[in-house]
Amino acid sequence: MEKTDTSFMETLENELAGLHIRRPAPGRSVSVADFGAKPDGNSCNYKAFARALVCCRKEKLETLLVPRGVYRFKECGGNAHLDLDGMENFLLDGQGSEFIFETCKPYLSVCGAHRIMIRDLVLDWNWEKAPLASAGIVTEVAADGSYIECTFPACKTIPDKMHFTIVGPFDPHRYTPGCKNGMEFRPYKNEYVKDSGDEETDARMHELIRELSGVFKPVQERVDANTMRFYTADPDFTKQHFHRGDCYNFRHYEYSILTIPIRDTTDCTLENITIYSSPGSGFVGNGDIHGLHFKGCKVTVRPGTARSISTATDCLHICNSQGNFIIEDCEFGFAGDDCINIHDNSCMGIEITGSHSLIAQRAVKESVLFEPGFPVELRNPDLSPTGYVSRLTGADYNPHSRTCMLTFEDPLPQSLSPGTVLWNRRFSTQNYIIRGCRFTNNRARGILLQGSNGLVENNVFENIQGAAIQIETGCESRWSEGHGVSGLLIRNNIIRHCDLNAWQMAVLYMGVYLPGDRTEEPVFRNVVIEKNTFIDCPRQAMFLSSCRNVIVRDNVIINALQLPLEEACYGSSTMEKPVYGETYRGVIQFEKASCILEENNTVLSMLQH
């Protein structure tokens, strides 16, 4: 058996120790109060802040001070409420102020900026005007299964018709996302499933979705001030899966905005920024960004409220970047999706049109960012290399068909598969540190790691609906993320009561999602998982697949394997069969793996069976 090699660890740690994000140099300052901003909790401050930022640009001022108070933004006349695009050597100092928004535009935009810092701010959404989610209790299930009724205790009154995109299980005792045997579903059609027109590959990709939809009919009836009757599509399903006392979180928003989009920016620091709520994703980095530092930031629900969600989707999402970022001493939770997602994008499916050209399927510009001059690598459907990388000379998108005509400098290889995968090598979201953070009470995953050269240490993961740590790469009809992972150190973390909804087979999961099966190609390489504590695992502690040179050592695992591994109780609905028809076994499982080491791990149970 081949020996594992840990020599990469020292190189990785030395490289990451050199990560440094430059901060703006001090200089001249101005107060936003000088431009008419009023922290009276009533005035709209959009125009006052816009005037202040125009002055900072014109006079090249280094600091904009915000006297502490509550500032409301009731309108937005531009692309964002606060436009920090193009700023250089600039500090926005909130001094503990709160900004309240009610328009579906980004709260702050940072595009094409350099050496910029935003600190000491609280950002929130106006729930009085438009709540982002409503927690409801099933109070009645029709005897014939034709409807259910839900009461919303936190609402004095509800509208005659409620709009929502997804409904998830909610723990009524803890008032947190997810619960044992909880069922998540999209009440109506799943609008995020996009077909390519190729029936065979579309059907195979649909198998990966593992998400219920079409549970409700588009008919609602308000029966009293805060109770709604929802008519259901399948009476037998309703009688079997809905019960009085079940608690659900009805989410009214999902991908409505990017709260703080950061694009094409270098050396950006966000310090002590709290996002209490947003109708979209929180911190979002994309494009030619290099050097991000998140220090002491929070995404969570506002204390003193009965809110059931913070950001409608991810707390922090970084993709298609140039890497180099630090996330430390942060707290993320109550989001509608992952706490952190790190990745580059890809697309799957091609049609050859010439010796140097092809049509890429499922290729959306905002996702893949193919442009002339960018290097693109072609991978086989199992993600093994074809050996072909070439620069683009043309990229012509068709938004309607979700395709892109690509022309390459070099001749294309012969006999490319229709399922070929395309990786945009212009981007490399790697070189990152996640340390000293808390990930708690969250729907979906704690952290989704799909980038190389990472260090994840001294964090706490607790009460996460899906996996605490998920390392993956793959392609399906809703999204295609990741270019594999090489170089990852996970150590000294505490993982307690995660994958509580049993989405995956393990609380630390490594694997691919591809039509057909897992791949023998080791897309995950050089990974060390050591000195972590896993407590209260519904099923396995770790499932590690499609990998090479992986070391798992000196971990403690307490109370694993609480649910049967073979039953059809996987996926967000907790009704799916094991993925790919696999057989699961043991507390730690390797699958399609080579050059592995598992040693000195302690497994114990405090539970009597």
C-alpha positions in Angstrom: 0.0 0.0 0.0 1.3 3.4 -0.9 2.5 5.6 1.9 0.9 9.0 2.5 2.9 12.1 2.2 2.6 15.0 4.6 5.4 17.2 3.2 2.8 19.5 1.6 1.6 20.6 5.1 4.7 22.7 5.9 4.6 24.3 2.5 0.9 25.1 2.8 1.2 26.5 6.3 4.2 28.7 5.3 2.3 30.1 2.3 -0.8 30.8 4.3 1.3 32.4 7.1 2.4 35.0 4.5 -1.2 36.1 3.7 -1.5 39.8 4.2 -4.3 42.2 3.2 -3.2 45.8 3.1 -5.3 48.4 4.9 -5.9 52.0 3.8 -3.4 54.5 5.2 -4.9 57.2 7.4 -5.6 60.7 6.0 -8.2 63.4 5.7 -11.8 62.7 6.8 -15.3 64.1 6.5 -18.5 63.3 8.3 -21.6 62.2 6.5 -23.5 64.6 8.8 -22.0 67.5 6.8 -24.1 66.3 3.8 -27.5 66.1 5.5 -27.5 62.5 6.9 -30.0 62.2 9.8 -29.9 59.3 12.2 -33.5 60.0 13.3 -34.8 56.6 12.4 -37.2 58.1 9.9 -35.4 60.2 7.2 -34.2 58.6 4.0 -30.4 58.9 3.9 -29.7 57.6 0.4 -29.0 61.1 -1.2 -27.0 62.4 1.8 -24.6 59.4 1.7 -24.4 59.7 -2.2 -23.4 63.3 -1.8 -20.8 62.4 0.8 -19.2 59.7 -1.4 -19.1 62.0 -4.4 -17.2 64.5 -2.3 -14.8 61.7 -1.1 -14.0 60.7 -4.7 -13.6 64.3 -5.9 -11.4 65.5 -3.1 -9.7 62.1 -2.7 -10.5 61.9 1.0 -9.4 58.9 2.9 -12.2 58.5 5.5 -15.9 58.9 5.6 -17.2 59.1 9.3 -20.7 58.1 10.2 -21.8 59.6 13.6 -23.3 56.7 15.6 -27.1 56.4 15.1 -29.8 54.6 13.1 -30.0 55.6 9.4 -32.8 54.5 7.2 -32.6 54.0 3.4 -36.1 54.1 1.9 -35.1 54.5 -1.7 -32.2 53.7 -4.0 -31.5 55.7 -7.1 -28.5 53.8 -8.3 -27.1 50.2 -8.4 -26.6 50.2 -4.7 -27.6 52.2 -1.6 -24.0 53.0 -0.9 -21.7 52.9 -3.9 -18.1 52.4 -3.0 -17.0 51.4 -6.5 -13.6 52.6 -7.6 -12.6 53.9 -4.2 -8.9 53.6 -3.3 -7.2 53.9 0.0 -10.5 54.5 1.6 -12.2 53.8 5.0 -15.9 53.9 5.7 -16.1 54.1 9.5 -19.6 53.3 10.8 -18.7 53.9 14.4 -21.3 51.4 15.5 -24.2 52.9 13.4 -27.1 50.9 12.0 -28.4 51.1 8.5 -31.9 49.9 7.8 -32.9 49.1 4.1 -36.2 48.3 2.4 -35.4 48.3 -1.3 -34.1 45.2 -3.2 -30.8 46.7 -4.2 -27.3 45.9 -2.7 -26.7 47.6 0.7 -23.1 48.4 -0.2 -21.3 47.8 -3.5 -17.5 47.5 -3.7 -16.4 47.1 -7.3 -13.0 48.0 -8.8 -11.8 49.3 -5.4 -8.3 49.0 -3.9 -7.1 49.1 -0.3 -10.5 49.7 1.1 -11.9 49.1 4.6 -15.5 49.1 6.0 -15.9 48.8 9.8 -18.2 49.0 12.7 -21.6 48.8 11.0 -24.9 47.0 11.6 -27.0 46.3 8.4 -30.6 45.2 8.5 -33.8 44.9 6.5 -37.1 46.6 7.3 -39.2 43.6 8.5 -42.1 45.8 9.3 -42.5 46.5 5.6 -41.6 43.1 4.3 -40.7 40.1 6.5 -38.2 37.7 5.0 -39.6 34.5 6.5 -42.4 33.4 8.7 -42.3 30.4 11.1 -45.5 28.4 11.1 -47.0 25.5 12.9 -49.3 22.9 11.3 -52.5 23.2 13.3 -54.7 21.0 11.1 -54.4 18.3 8.5 -57.6 17.6 6.5 -58.9 14.1 7.0 -58.9 13.5 3.3 -55.4 15.0 2.8 -56.7 17.9 0.7 -55.1 20.7 2.7 -53.1 21.7 5.7 -53.5 24.7 7.9 -50.6 26.6 9.4 -50.7 29.2 12.2 -47.9 31.9 12.3 -47.6 32.8 16.0 -45.1 35.7 15.4 -47.6 37.4 13.1 -50.6 39.3 14.4 -52.0 39.2 10.9 -51.0 37.7 7.6 -51.9 38.8 4.1 -54.6 37.2 2.1 -52.0 35.4 0.0 -48.5 34.5 1.1 -45.6 34.4 -1.3 -42.8 32.0 -0.5 -40.2 30.0 -2.5 -39.1 27.2 -0.2 -40.3 25.7 3.1 -37.9 24.1 5.6 -38.2 22.2 8.9 -37.9 24.3 12.0 -37.3 23.2 15.6 -40.2 24.6 17.7 -38.3 24.0 21.0 -35.0 25.6 20.0 -36.6 28.0 17.4 -33.8 27.1 15.0 -33.6 25.6 11.4 -33.8 21.9 11.0 -35.0 19.1 13.2 -34.9 15.3 13.3 -36.9 13.8 10.4 -37.7 17.3 9.2 -39.0 17.6 5.6 -37.9 20.5 3.3 -39.8 21.2 0.1 -40.5 23.7 -2.6 -44.2 24.2 -2.5 -44.6 24.9 -6.2 -42.4 24.3 -9.3 -38.6 24.3 -8.8 -37.6 27.3 -10.9 -33.9 26.7 -10.4 -33.8 23.5 -12.4 -32.7 24.5 -15.9 -32.6 21.9 -18.7 -30.2 22.0 -21.6 -32.6 20.3 -24.1 -30.6 17.1 -24.1 -33.2 14.7 -22.6 -30.7 12.0 -21.6 -28.2 14.2 -19.7 -31.1 16.3 -18.3 -32.7 13.2 -16.9 -29.5 12.0 -15.3 -28.9 15.5 -13.8 -32.4 15.6 -12.3 -31.4 12.5 -10.3 -28.9 14.7 -8.4 -31.4 17.3 -7.3 -32.9 15.3 -4.4 -35.3 18.1 -3.5 -39.1 17.9 -3.2 -41.2 20.3 -5.2 -44.9 20.7 -6.3 -46.2 19.8 -2.8 -48.9 22.6 -2.7 -51.5 23.7 -5.2 -51.4 27.4 -6.1 -54.5 27.9 -3.9 -54.5 29.5 -0.4 -57.2 30.5 1.9 -56.8 32.7 5.1 -59.0 31.2 7.8 -58.3 33.7 10.5 -55.9 36.6 11.3 -52.7 34.5 11.4 -53.7 31.1 10.0 -53.5 30.0 6.3 -55.0 27.0 4.6 -52.7 25.5 1.9 -54.3 23.1 -0.5 -52.0 20.2 -1.4 -51.3 18.3 -4.6 -51.2 14.7 -3.3 -53.7 13.8 -0.5 -51.9 10.5 0.3 -48.6 12.3 0.6 -50.2 15.0 2.8 -51.7 12.5 5.2 -48.4 10.5 5.5 -46.0 13.4 5.9 -47.8 16.4 7.5 -48.8 16.2 11.2 -50.2 18.6 13.7 -47.4 20.3 15.6 -44.9 20.2 12.7 -43.0 23.4 12.5 -41.8 25.0 9.2 -40.0 28.1 8.1 -41.8 29.7 5.1 -39.2 31.8 3.3 -40.6 34.7 1.3 -37.3 35.7 -0.4 -34.3 33.8 -1.7 -31.9 35.2 -4.3 -33.2 38.8 -4.4 -30.0 40.7 -3.9 -26.3 40.5 -3.1 -26.1 42.4 0.2 -22.4 43.4 -0.1 -21.1 42.5 -3.6 -17.3 42.7 -3.9 -16.0 42.5 -7.5 -12.7 43.2 -9.2 -11.2 44.5 -6.0 -7.9 44.1 -4.2 -7.1 44.4 -0.4 -10.6 44.7 1.0 -11.1 44.5 4.8 -14.5 44.2 6.5 -14.3 44.5 10.3 -17.1 44.2 12.8 -19.8 44.2 10.2 -23.1 42.7 11.4 -25.8 41.7 9.0 -29.0 41.0 10.8 -31.0 40.3 7.7 -31.1 40.6 3.9 -33.4 39.3 1.1 -30.4 37.6 -0.5 -26.8 36.5 0.1 -24.6 38.4 2.6 -21.0 39.0 1.7 -20.4 38.0 -2.0 -17.0 38.1 -3.7 -16.7 37.5 -7.4 -14.4 38.3 -10.3 -10.8 39.6 -10.1 -10.8 40.0 -6.3 -7.5 39.4 -4.5 -7.1 39.8 -0.8 -10.2 39.8 1.4 -10.2 40.0 5.2 -13.3 39.4 7.2 -12.6 40.1 10.9 -15.2 39.9 13.7 -18.1 39.9 11.2 -21.5 38.5 12.0 -24.5 37.2 10.1 -27.3 36.2 12.6 -30.8 37.1 13.6 -31.4 40.4 15.6 -31.7 39.8 19.3 -35.0 40.8 20.8 -37.0 39.6 17.7 -38.8 36.5 16.7 -37.2 36.3 13.3 -36.5 32.9 11.8 -33.8 33.9 9.2 -30.8 36.2 8.7 -29.7 36.3 5.1 -32.1 34.6 2.6 -29.2 32.6 1.1 -25.4 32.3 1.9 -23.8 34.3 4.7 -20.5 34.6 2.8 -20.0 33.4 -0.8 -16.7 33.7 -2.7 -16.4 32.4 -6.3 -14.4 33.0 -9.5 -11.8 35.0 -7.7 -8.0 35.3 -7.5 -8.1 34.0 -3.9 -6.1 35.1 -0.8 -8.5 35.7 1.9 -8.8 35.4 5.7 -12.1 34.8 7.6 -11.5 35.0 11.4 -13.4 35.5 14.6 -16.7 35.6 12.8 -20.1 34.3 13.6 -22.5 33.0 11.0 -25.9 31.4 11.3 -29.7 31.4 10.6 -29.0 31.8 6.9 -31.3 30.3 4.2 -28.3 28.5 2.7 -24.6 27.8 3.5 -22.7 29.9 6.1 -19.7 29.9 3.7 -19.3 28.7 0.1 -15.9 28.9 -1.6 -15.6 27.8 -5.2 -14.9 28.4 -8.9 -17.6 27.6 -11.4 -17.8 25.1 -14.4 -20.3 23.9 -16.9 -21.0 20.4 -18.4 -22.1 19.5 -21.9 -20.7 20.4 -25.3 -21.6 20.3 -29.0 -18.6 20.5 -31.4 -19.2 23.0 -34.2 -15.7 23.1 -35.8 -12.1 22.3 -35.4 -11.6 25.2 -32.9 -15.1 25.8 -31.7 -17.9 24.3 -29.6 -21.1 25.2 -27.9 -20.9 25.0 -24.2 -24.2 24.0 -22.6 -25.6 25.2 -19.2 -23.2 28.2 -19.6 -24.5 31.4 -18.0 -22.3 34.4 -18.3 -22.6 35.5 -14.7 -21.6 32.0 -13.6 -18.8 30.8 -15.9 -17.4 34.3 -17.0 -15.9 33.0 -20.2 -14.2 35.8 -22.1 -11.7 36.0 -25.0 -8.1 35.6 -23.7 -9.2 33.4 -20.8 -7.6 29.9 -20.5 -10.2 27.1 -20.4 -9.5 23.5 -19.5 -11.6 20.6 -20.8 -12.2 17.6 -18.5 -13.8 14.3 -19.2 -17.3 13.6 -17.8 -15.6 11.9 -14.8 -13.4 15.0 -14.2 -10.3 13.2 -15.4 -8.0 15.5 -17.5 -8.2 15.4 -21.3 -4.9 17.2 -21.4 -6.3 20.1 -23.2 -6.1 23.8 -22.1 -6.3 26.6 -24.5 -7.1 30.3 -24.6 -10.4 31.6 -25.9 -10.5 33.8 -29.0 -14.3 34.2 -28.8 -17.2 33.8 -26.4 -20.8 34.5 -27.6 -23.5 33.9 -25.1 -27.1 32.9 -25.8 -29.0 33.7 -22.5 -32.2 32.2 -23.8 -30.7 28.7 -24.4 -28.1 29.1 -21.6 -25.3 28.2 -24.0 -22.1 29.9 -25.2 -20.3 29.5 -28.5 -16.6 29.3 -27.6 -13.7 29.5 -30.1 -10.2 28.4 -29.0 -6.7 29.3 -30.1 -5.7 25.6 -30.5 -7.5 22.7 -32.3 -9.8 20.8 -30.2 -9.0 17.1 -29.3 -10.6 14.4 -31.3 -13.6 12.4 -29.8 -14.5 14.7 -27.0 -17.5 13.4 -25.0 -20.8 15.3 -25.2 -20.5 15.3 -21.4 -17.2 17.2 -21.4 -16.8 19.6 -18.4 -15.3 23.1 -18.9 -13.2 24.8 -16.2 -12.4 28.5 -16.6 -8.7 28.6 -15.5 -8.7 32.4 -15.4 -9.9 32.2 -11.8 -8.4 30.4 -8.8 -10.3 30.7 -5.6 -7.6 29.4 -3.3 -5.2 30.3 -0.4 -7.6 30.9 2.5 -7.8 30.7 6.2 -11.0 30.1 8.2 -10.2 30.2 12.0 -11.8 31.1 15.3 -15.3 31.3 13.9 -18.7 30.0 15.0 -21.1 28.4 12.6 -24.4 27.7 14.4 -28.2 27.2 13.9 -28.0 27.2 10.1 -29.9 25.7 7.2 -27.7 23.9 4.6 -24.0 23.5 5.3 -21.6 25.1 7.7 -18.8 25.6 5.2 -18.7 24.4 1.6 -15.0 24.1 0.6 -14.4 23.8 -3.1 -11.1 25.7 -3.3 -7.4 24.6 -2.8 -4.8 25.6 -0.3 -6.9 26.1 2.7 -6.6 26.0 6.5 -9.7 25.5 8.7 -8.9 25.6 12.4 -10.2 26.4 15.8 -13.8 26.8 14.7 -17.1 25.6 16.3 -19.9 24.1 14.2 -23.1 23.4 16.0 -26.7 22.7 15.1 -26.2 22.7 11.3 -29.0 21.3 9.2 -26.6 19.8 6.7 -22.9 18.8 6.9 -20.7 20.9 9.0 -17.9 20.7 6.4 -18.6 19.7 2.8 -15.8 19.3 0.3 -17.1 18.7 -3.2 -17.0 19.3 -6.9 -19.5 18.5 -9.5 -22.1 19.4 -12.2 -25.9 19.3 -12.2 -28.8 21.3 -13.6 -29.0 24.0 -10.9 -25.3 24.7 -10.5 -21.8 23.4 -11.3 -19.2 24.3 -8.8 -15.6 23.5 -7.9 -12.4 22.5 -9.7 -11.3 19.9 -7.1 -9.3 20.6 -4.0 -5.6 20.2 -3.4 -4.0 21.1 -0.1 -6.4 21.4 2.8 -5.8 21.2 6.6 -8.7 20.8 8.9 -7.7 20.7 12.6 -8.8 21.6 16.1 -12.4 22.1 15.3 -15.5 21.2 17.4 -18.4 19.8 15.5 -21.5 19.2 17.5 -25.0 18.1 16.5 -24.6 18.7 12.8 -26.2 17.2 9.7 -29.2 17.2 12.1 -31.6 16.8 9.2 -29.4 14.0 7.8 -28.9 15.5 4.4 -25.7 13.7 3.8 -24.2 10.4 5.1 -21.7 12.2 7.3 -21.1 15.5 9.1 -17.8 15.9 7.2 -18.4 14.9 3.7 -16.0 14.8 0.7 -17.3 13.8 -2.7 -18.5 14.7 -6.2 -21.9 15.1 -7.7 -22.0 13.9 -11.3 -24.5 12.2 -13.5 -24.0 8.5 -13.2 -21.6 7.8 -10.4 -18.7 8.9 -8.3 -15.4 9.2 -10.1 -12.2 7.2 -9.7 -10.3 10.4 -10.5 -8.8 11.8 -7.3 -10.1 15.3 -7.5 -9.4 15.8 -3.8 -5.7 15.5 -2.9 -3.4 16.3 0.0 -5.9 16.6 2.8 -5.2 16.3 6.6 -8.1 16.0 9.1 -6.7 16.0 12.6 -7.4 16.7 16.2 -11.1 17.5 15.7 -14.0 16.5 18.0 -17.2 15.2 16.5 -20.2 15.0 18.8 -23.7 13.7 18.1 -23.5 12.5 14.5 -26.8 11.1 13.1 -24.8 8.8 10.8 -21.2 8.7 9.9 -18.6 11.2 11.2 -16.7 11.3 7.8 -17.3 10.1 4.3 -14.3 10.7 2.0 -14.3 9.7 -1.6 -12.6 10.4 -5.0 -9.5 11.3 -3.1 -5.8 10.6 -2.8 -3.3 11.3 0.0 -5.7 11.9 2.7 -4.7 11.6 6.4 -7.3 11.2 9.2 -5.7 11.1 12.6 -6.1 12.0 16.3 -9.8 12.8 16.1 -12.4 12.1 18.8 -15.9 10.9 17.7 -18.7 10.7 20.2 -22.2 9.3 19.6 -22.1 8.5 15.9 -24.3 6.1 13.8 -27.5 7.0 15.5 -29.6 6.4 12.3 -29.6 3.4 10.0 -27.3 3.8 7.1 -29.3 1.8 4.6 -32.7 3.5 4.9 -34.2 5.9 2.4 -33.9 8.9 4.7 -31.3 11.2 2.9 -31.6 14.5 1.1 -33.2 17.7 2.3 -36.6 15.9 2.2 -35.2 13.0 4.4 -36.9 10.6 1.9 -34.1 9.9 -0.6 -32.2 6.6 -1.0 -28.4 6.6 -0.5 -26.8 8.5 -3.4 -25.6 6.3 -6.3 -27.1 3.3 -4.6 -24.1 3.1 -2.3 -23.6 0.9 0.8 -22.4 2.8 3.8 -20.4 1.3 6.6 -18.6 2.4 9.7 -18.0 5.7 11.4 -15.3 6.8 8.9 -15.6 5.6 5.3 -13.3 5.9 2.4 -14.7 5.3 -1.1 -12.7 5.3 -4.4 -9.7 6.5 -2.4 -6.0 5.8 -2.6 -3.0 6.5 -0.5 -4.9 7.0 2.7 -4.1 6.9 6.4 -6.5 6.5 9.3 -4.9 6.3 12.7 -5.3 7.1 16.4 -8.9 8.2 16.1 -11.0 7.6 19.2 -14.6 6.4 18.7 -17.0 6.1 21.7 -20.7 6.3 22.6 -22.5 7.6 25.7 -25.8 6.3 24.4 -27.4 3.0 25.4 -29.0 1.2 22.5 
